[in-house]
């Protein structure tokens, strides 16, 4: 892979946690683990997919909820008392609207197989340039 070309990532995080991350200008993946964040480089793009509104909810949301570009800087560990998650700075696109994954059926490589949701259990997966463009365009063209 060309290291000068930005990569595209799909992070799987509840919508509530995505909103907090957007407010703070940070990415936090995999319940605060470092490994996913270490794979990202400044200039890479991150799309969040939120299967649920809140962690532990039973009702499904299944929306793409934020888009951002990884900013310069290193991964660091925050201190929230008993919780010490790893984070990295992200510049989020401000004018977006969440988009249902179902509204993009037939347009994404990601959802082209019946078992597409199983790969999301990893918390962070590579996203094709095509899928990134389709998702970003849908999120930036939907009225708020």
Secondary structure, 3 states (H helix, E strand, C coil): CCCCCCCEEEEECCHHHHHHHHHHCEECCHHHCCHHHHHCCCCCEEEEEECCCCCCCCCCCCEEEEEEEECCCCCEECCECCECCEEEEEEECCCCCCEEHHHHCCCCCCCCCCCHHHHHHHCEEECCHHHHHHHHHHHHHCCC
